Amino acid sequence: MVKQVELIRRVVAKTMELTAIRGWRPLTLAVIAAEAGVPLVEVFDEFSSKEAILSAFTREIDRHVLADFAFDGDGGGSTRERLLRLLTRRFEVLKSYKAALQNIELGGDLPALLSAASRIARSMVLMLEAVGSGGGGLGGAVRANALAAIYAYVVRVRRICQRP
């Protein structure tokens, strides 16, 4: 298990590093494996595609954000305030991956875009659950999808405003 976790973290870190330098499109699993010093078969066993690596990256970000977020009985403010603190923390964690994130271009790749939307929605369900708002049921699905849409919009605006 430890070896698997180390492999995942190594491949994710190398993918983000390479994306920052070379861009997203030229990367292949073979290139990532070679640069990470991991046999291609091990990378393929864990990740079927580059999008699967992005899913692991998203889980890693979720893990960092939630590890820093303490939810006690009253939550320290309103649900809205807790959610704002949590999402602000998420942007702080993502800041160190700014160059890589700006180079990820999914363009007209519909399956990759749908996968990205699904990753964001899952993360937002988790964020809502962390602040005590719940992501279950129809109401939770509506809240999570609304939050995902707002989050995606903010990411897009930040990306546009910060480009040279």
C-alpha atoms as an extended CHARMM CRD file, in Angstrom:
* protein
*
       164  EXT
         1         1  MET       CA              0.0000000000        0.0000000000        0.0000000000  PROA      1               0.0000000000
         2         2  VAL       CA              2.7800000000        2.4160000000        0.9070000000  PROA      2               0.0000000000
         3         3  LYS       CA              4.4810000000        1.6720000000       -2.3870000000  PROA      3               0.0000000000
         4         4  GLN       CA              1.2430000000        2.3980000000       -4.2620000000  PROA      4               0.0000000000
         5         5  VAL       CA              0.7130000000        5.7110000000       -2.4450000000  PROA      5               0.0000000000
         6         6  GLU       CA              4.3300000000        6.7010000000       -3.1560000000  PROA      6               0.0000000000
         7         7  LEU       CA              3.9060000000        5.7680000000       -6.8350000000  PROA      7               0.0000000000
         8         8  ILE       CA              0.7390000000        7.8410000000       -7.1130000000  PROA      8               0.0000000000
         9         9  ARG       CA              2.3040000000       10.8660000000       -5.4550000000  PROA      9               0.0000000000
        10        10  ARG       CA              5.4860000000       10.6000000000       -7.5290000000  PROA      10              0.0000000000
        11        11  VAL       CA              3.5870000000       10.3260000000      -10.8220000000  PROA      11              0.0000000000
        12        12  VAL       CA              1.1920000000       13.1540000000       -9.9340000000  PROA      12              0.0000000000
        13        13  ALA       CA              4.0410000000       15.4470000000       -8.8670000000  PROA      13              0.0000000000
        14        14  LYS       CA              6.0790000000       14.6880000000      -11.9930000000  PROA      14              0.0000000000
        15        15  THR       CA              3.0260000000       15.2020000000      -14.2240000000  PROA      15              0.0000000000
        16        16  MET       CA              2.3450000000       18.6240000000      -12.7540000000  PROA      16              0.0000000000
        17        17  GLU       CA              6.0420000000       19.5550000000      -12.9820000000  PROA      17              0.0000000000
        18        18  LEU       CA              6.2330000000       18.4900000000      -16.6400000000  PROA      18              0.0000000000
        19        19  THR       CA              2.9520000000       20.2040000000      -17.4680000000  PROA      19              0.0000000000
        20        20  ALA       CA              4.2970000000       23.4580000000      -16.0610000000  PROA      20              0.0000000000
        21        21  ILE       CA              7.3930000000       23.1750000000      -18.2680000000  PROA      21              0.0000000000
        22        22  ARG       CA              6.2330000000       21.4450000000      -21.4550000000  PROA      22              0.0000000000
        23        23  GLY       CA              2.4810000000       21.8790000000      -21.4880000000  PROA      23              0.0000000000
        24        24  TRP       CA             -0.2580000000       19.2710000000      -21.3150000000  PROA      24              0.0000000000
        25        25  ARG       CA             -0.7500000000       18.0380000000      -24.8570000000  PROA      25              0.0000000000
        26        26  PRO       CA              2.7590000000       16.6770000000      -25.5650000000  PROA      26              0.0000000000
        27        27  LEU       CA              2.7810000000       14.5750000000      -22.4060000000  PROA      27              0.0000000000
        28        28  THR       CA              2.1290000000       10.8550000000      -22.6510000000  PROA      28              0.0000000000
        29        29  LEU       CA              2.0470000000        8.1960000000      -19.9840000000  PROA      29              0.0000000000
        30        30  ALA       CA              5.3530000000        6.8970000000      -21.3630000000  PROA      30              0.0000000000
        31        31  VAL       CA              7.0140000000       10.3100000000      -21.0190000000  PROA      31              0.0000000000
        32        32  ILE       CA              5.6240000000       10.7650000000      -17.5150000000  PROA      32              0.0000000000
        33        33  ALA       CA              6.7690000000        7.2780000000      -16.4780000000  PROA      33              0.0000000000
        34        34  ALA       CA             10.2730000000        7.8050000000      -17.8540000000  PROA      34              0.0000000000
        35        35  GLU       CA             10.6460000000       11.2180000000      -16.2020000000  PROA      35              0.0000000000
        36        36  ALA       CA              9.2950000000        9.8990000000      -12.8940000000  PROA      36              0.0000000000
        37        37  GLY       CA             11.6600000000        6.9220000000      -13.0200000000  PROA      37              0.0000000000
        38        38  VAL       CA              8.7850000000        4.4670000000      -12.8290000000  PROA      38              0.0000000000
        39        39  PRO       CA              8.1820000000        1.5540000000      -15.2150000000  PROA      39              0.0000000000
        40        40  LEU       CA              5.4210000000        2.3380000000      -17.7000000000  PROA      40              0.0000000000
        41        41  VAL       CA              3.5380000000       -0.8110000000      -16.7380000000  PROA      41              0.0000000000
        42        42  GLU       CA              3.2820000000        0.4080000000      -13.1240000000  PROA      42              0.0000000000
        43        43  VAL       CA              2.0170000000        3.7950000000      -14.2520000000  PROA      43              0.0000000000
        44        44  PHE       CA             -0.4910000000        2.1430000000      -16.5640000000  PROA      44              0.0000000000
        45        45  ASP       CA             -1.6180000000       -0.2320000000      -13.8030000000  PROA      45              0.0000000000
        46        46  GLU       CA             -2.5210000000        2.7780000000      -11.6720000000  PROA      46              0.0000000000
        47        47  PHE       CA             -3.5280000000        5.3370000000      -14.3200000000  PROA      47              0.0000000000
        48        48  SER       CA             -5.2930000000        4.4700000000      -17.5470000000  PROA      48              0.0000000000
        49        49  SER       CA             -4.8780000000        8.0070000000      -18.9130000000  PROA      49              0.0000000000
        50        50  LYS       CA             -3.5510000000       11.4740000000      -18.1630000000  PROA      50              0.0000000000
        51        51  GLU       CA             -7.0640000000       12.3880000000      -16.9880000000  PROA      51              0.0000000000
        52        52  ALA       CA             -6.7710000000        9.6240000000      -14.3750000000  PROA      52              0.0000000000
        53        53  ILE       CA             -3.6240000000       11.3650000000      -13.1390000000  PROA      53              0.0000000000
        54        54  LEU       CA             -5.6080000000       14.6020000000      -12.8930000000  PROA      54              0.0000000000
        55        55  SER       CA             -8.2000000000       12.7480000000      -10.8150000000  PROA      55              0.0000000000
        56        56  ALA       CA             -5.4500000000       11.6460000000       -8.4400000000  PROA      56              0.0000000000
        57        57  PHE       CA             -4.1640000000       15.2410000000       -8.3550000000  PROA      57              0.0000000000
        58        58  THR       CA             -7.6460000000       16.4730000000       -7.4300000000  PROA      58              0.0000000000
        59        59  ARG       CA             -7.8890000000       13.8990000000       -4.6360000000  PROA      59              0.0000000000
        60        60  GLU       CA             -4.4820000000       15.0200000000       -3.3780000000  PROA      60              0.0000000000
        61        61  ILE       CA             -5.6460000000       18.6670000000       -3.3390000000  PROA      61              0.0000000000
        62        62  ASP       CA             -8.8470000000       17.6420000000       -1.5220000000  PROA      62              0.0000000000
        63        63  ARG       CA             -6.7230000000       15.7760000000        1.0190000000  PROA      63              0.0000000000
        64        64  HSD       CA             -4.5000000000       18.8240000000        1.6590000000  PROA      64              0.0000000000
        65        65  VAL       CA             -7.4560000000       21.1810000000        1.9680000000  PROA      65              0.0000000000
        66        66  LEU       CA             -9.3930000000       18.9370000000        4.3430000000  PROA      66              0.0000000000
        67        67  ALA       CA             -6.3330000000       18.1460000000        6.4600000000  PROA      67              0.0000000000
        68        68  ASP       CA             -6.0420000000       21.8430000000        7.2870000000  PROA      68              0.0000000000
        69        69  PHE       CA             -9.7510000000       22.3520000000        7.9090000000  PROA      69              0.0000000000
        70        70  ALA       CA            -11.0810000000       21.7310000000       11.3980000000  PROA      70              0.0000000000
        71        71  PHE       CA            -14.8070000000       21.2430000000       11.7280000000  PROA      71              0.0000000000
        72        72  ASP       CA            -15.8950000000       21.3150000000       15.3160000000  PROA      72              0.0000000000
        73        73  GLY       CA            -19.4300000000       21.3280000000       16.7180000000  PROA      73              0.0000000000
        74        74  ASP       CA            -20.4430000000       24.8700000000       15.8060000000  PROA      74              0.0000000000
        75        75  GLY       CA            -18.0520000000       25.0610000000       12.8430000000  PROA      75              0.0000000000
        76        76  GLY       CA            -16.7410000000       28.5110000000       13.7360000000  PROA      76              0.0000000000
        77        77  GLY       CA            -19.2020000000       30.6810000000       11.8420000000  PROA      77              0.0000000000
        78        78  SER       CA            -21.9850000000       30.2230000000        9.3640000000  PROA      78              0.0000000000
        79        79  THR       CA            -21.9520000000       27.5100000000        6.7290000000  PROA      79              0.0000000000
        80        80  ARG       CA            -21.2460000000       30.1940000000        4.1510000000  PROA      80              0.0000000000
        81        81  GLU       CA            -18.2470000000       31.5120000000        6.1180000000  PROA      81              0.0000000000
        82        82  ARG       CA            -16.8380000000       28.0140000000        6.6280000000  PROA      82              0.0000000000
        83        83  LEU       CA            -17.2820000000       27.2460000000        2.9270000000  PROA      83              0.0000000000
        84        84  LEU       CA            -15.5440000000       30.4860000000        1.9730000000  PROA      84              0.0000000000
        85        85  ARG       CA            -12.6000000000       29.6380000000        4.2730000000  PROA      85              0.0000000000
        86        86  LEU       CA            -12.4080000000       26.1540000000        2.8210000000  PROA      86              0.0000000000
        87        87  LEU       CA            -12.4660000000       27.3180000000       -0.8010000000  PROA      87              0.0000000000
        88        88  THR       CA             -9.9600000000       30.0710000000       -0.0370000000  PROA      88              0.0000000000
        89        89  ARG       CA             -7.6800000000       27.3880000000        1.3850000000  PROA      89              0.0000000000
        90        90  ARG       CA             -8.2020000000       25.3600000000       -1.7980000000  PROA      90              0.0000000000
        91        91  PHE       CA             -7.0110000000       28.2900000000       -3.9230000000  PROA      91              0.0000000000
        92        92  GLU       CA             -3.9940000000       28.7320000000       -1.6340000000  PROA      92              0.0000000000
        93        93  VAL       CA             -3.0370000000       25.0730000000       -2.0820000000  PROA      93              0.0000000000
        94        94  LEU       CA             -3.5220000000       25.2870000000       -5.8540000000  PROA      94              0.0000000000
        95        95  LYS       CA             -1.3550000000       28.4250000000       -6.0760000000  PROA      95              0.0000000000
        96        96  SER       CA              1.8430000000       26.3670000000       -6.1100000000  PROA      96              0.0000000000
        97        97  TYR       CA              0.5500000000       24.5480000000       -9.2110000000  PROA      97              0.0000000000
        98        98  LYS       CA             -0.3830000000       27.7220000000      -11.0750000000  PROA      98              0.0000000000
        99        99  ALA       CA              1.9500000000       27.2160000000      -14.0610000000  PROA      99              0.0000000000
       100       100  ALA       CA              0.8600000000       23.6160000000      -14.5690000000  PROA      100             0.0000000000
       101       101  LEU       CA             -2.8330000000       24.4280000000      -14.2360000000  PROA      101             0.0000000000
       102       102  GLN       CA             -2.5320000000       27.2300000000      -16.7880000000  PROA      102             0.0000000000
       103       103  ASN       CA             -0.9620000000       24.7650000000      -19.2420000000  PROA      103             0.0000000000
       104       104  ILE       CA             -3.6660000000       22.1160000000      -18.9620000000  PROA      104             0.0000000000
       105       105  GLU       CA             -5.7290000000       22.4240000000      -22.1100000000  PROA      105             0.0000000000
       106       106  LEU       CA             -8.5800000000       20.0180000000      -22.5870000000  PROA      106             0.0000000000
       107       107  GLY       CA             -9.9350000000       21.9780000000      -25.5480000000  PROA      107             0.0000000000
       108       108  GLY       CA            -12.4350000000       20.0680000000      -27.6050000000  PROA      108             0.0000000000
       109       109  ASP       CA            -11.7470000000       16.7340000000      -25.9000000000  PROA      109             0.0000000000
       110       110  LEU       CA            -15.3010000000       16.0800000000      -24.7060000000  PROA      110             0.0000000000
       111       111  PRO       CA            -14.5130000000       13.0130000000      -22.5620000000  PROA      111             0.0000000000
       112       112  ALA       CA            -11.7070000000       14.9160000000      -20.8280000000  PROA      112             0.0000000000
       113       113  LEU       CA            -13.9960000000       17.9190000000      -20.2470000000  PROA      113             0.0000000000
       114       114  LEU       CA            -16.7110000000       15.6810000000      -18.7910000000  PROA      114             0.0000000000
       115       115  SER       CA            -14.1390000000       13.9940000000      -16.5940000000  PROA      115             0.0000000000
       116       116  ALA       CA            -12.9440000000       17.4040000000      -15.3600000000  PROA      116             0.0000000000
       117       117  ALA       CA            -16.5220000000       18.4800000000      -14.6110000000  PROA      117             0.0000000000
       118       118  SER       CA            -17.0940000000       15.2690000000      -12.6920000000  PROA      118             0.0000000000
       119       119  ARG       CA            -13.8810000000       15.7820000000      -10.6650000000  PROA      119             0.0000000000
       120       120  ILE       CA            -14.9260000000       19.3080000000       -9.7200000000  PROA      120             0.0000000000
       121       121  ALA       CA            -18.4320000000       18.1840000000       -8.7620000000  PROA      121             0.0000000000
       122       122  ARG       CA            -17.0720000000       15.3840000000       -6.5390000000  PROA      122             0.0000000000
       123       123  SER       CA            -14.7170000000       17.8200000000       -4.8410000000  PROA      123             0.0000000000
       124       124  MET       CA            -17.5060000000       20.2990000000       -4.2320000000  PROA      124             0.0000000000
       125       125  VAL       CA            -19.6920000000       17.5730000000       -2.6740000000  PROA      125             0.0000000000
       126       126  LEU       CA            -16.7920000000       16.8560000000       -0.3390000000  PROA      126             0.0000000000
       127       127  MET       CA            -16.3480000000       20.5650000000        0.4590000000  PROA      127             0.0000000000
       128       128  LEU       CA            -20.0640000000       20.8990000000        1.2680000000  PROA      128             0.0000000000
       129       129  GLU       CA            -19.9320000000       17.8390000000        3.4990000000  PROA      129             0.0000000000
       130       130  ALA       CA            -16.8820000000       19.2520000000        5.2870000000  PROA      130             0.0000000000
       131       131  VAL       CA            -18.7350000000       22.4390000000        6.2290000000  PROA      131             0.0000000000
       132       132  GLY       CA            -21.8090000000       20.5260000000        7.3620000000  PROA      132             0.0000000000
       133       133  SER       CA            -24.0410000000       21.3870000000        4.4380000000  PROA      133             0.0000000000
       134       134  GLY       CA            -24.3740000000       17.8430000000        3.1330000000  PROA      134             0.0000000000
       135       135  GLY       CA            -24.0370000000       16.8150000000       -0.4630000000  PROA      135             0.0000000000
       136       136  GLY       CA            -26.6150000000       14.0190000000       -0.4870000000  PROA      136             0.0000000000
       137       137  GLY       CA            -30.0220000000       13.8520000000       -2.0850000000  PROA      137             0.0000000000
       138       138  LEU       CA            -31.4610000000       16.0950000000       -4.7410000000  PROA      138             0.0000000000
       139       139  GLY       CA            -30.8580000000       19.2500000000       -2.6980000000  PROA      139             0.0000000000
       140       140  GLY       CA            -27.2420000000       18.2910000000       -2.1160000000  PROA      140             0.0000000000
       141       141  ALA       CA            -26.7520000000       17.5400000000       -5.8120000000  PROA      141             0.0000000000
       142       142  VAL       CA            -28.1820000000       20.9380000000       -6.7350000000  PROA      142             0.0000000000
       143       143  ARG       CA            -25.9570000000       22.7140000000       -4.1770000000  PROA      143             0.0000000000
       144       144  ALA       CA            -22.8750000000       20.7770000000       -5.2850000000  PROA      144             0.0000000000
       145       145  ASN       CA            -23.4650000000       21.4670000000       -8.9770000000  PROA      145             0.0000000000
       146       146  ALA       CA            -24.1700000000       25.1430000000       -8.3070000000  PROA      146             0.0000000000
       147       147  LEU       CA            -20.9960000000       25.3770000000       -6.2300000000  PROA      147             0.0000000000
       148       148  ALA       CA            -19.0340000000       23.5490000000       -8.9520000000  PROA      148             0.0000000000
       149       149  ALA       CA            -20.3050000000       26.0290000000      -11.5560000000  PROA      149             0.0000000000
       150       150  ILE       CA            -19.3360000000       28.9930000000       -9.3640000000  PROA      150             0.0000000000
       151       151  TYR       CA            -15.9480000000       27.4480000000       -8.6020000000  PROA      151             0.0000000000
       152       152  ALA       CA            -15.2610000000       26.7810000000      -12.2960000000  PROA      152             0.0000000000
       153       153  TYR       CA            -16.2460000000       30.3630000000      -13.1290000000  PROA      153             0.0000000000
       154       154  VAL       CA            -13.9270000000       31.7830000000      -10.4590000000  PROA      154             0.0000000000
       155       155  VAL       CA            -11.0670000000       29.5680000000      -11.6740000000  PROA      155             0.0000000000
       156       156  ARG       CA            -11.6610000000       30.7570000000      -15.2500000000  PROA      156             0.0000000000
       157       157  VAL       CA            -11.8230000000       34.4350000000      -14.2500000000  PROA      157             0.0000000000
       158       158  ARG       CA             -8.6840000000       34.1320000000      -12.1200000000  PROA      158             0.0000000000
       159       159  ARG       CA             -6.9180000000       32.3990000000      -14.9990000000  PROA      159             0.0000000000
       160       160  ILE       CA             -7.8900000000       35.1020000000      -17.4930000000  PROA      160             0.0000000000
       161       161  CYS       CA             -7.0650000000       37.9710000000      -15.1550000000  PROA      161             0.0000000000
       162       162  GLN       CA             -3.6550000000       36.5850000000      -14.2050000000  PROA      162             0.0000000000
       163       163  ARG       CA             -2.3450000000       35.9030000000      -17.6960000000  PROA      163             0.0000000000
       164       164  PRO       CA              0.2700000000       38.3200000000      -19.0150000000  PROA      164             0.0000000000
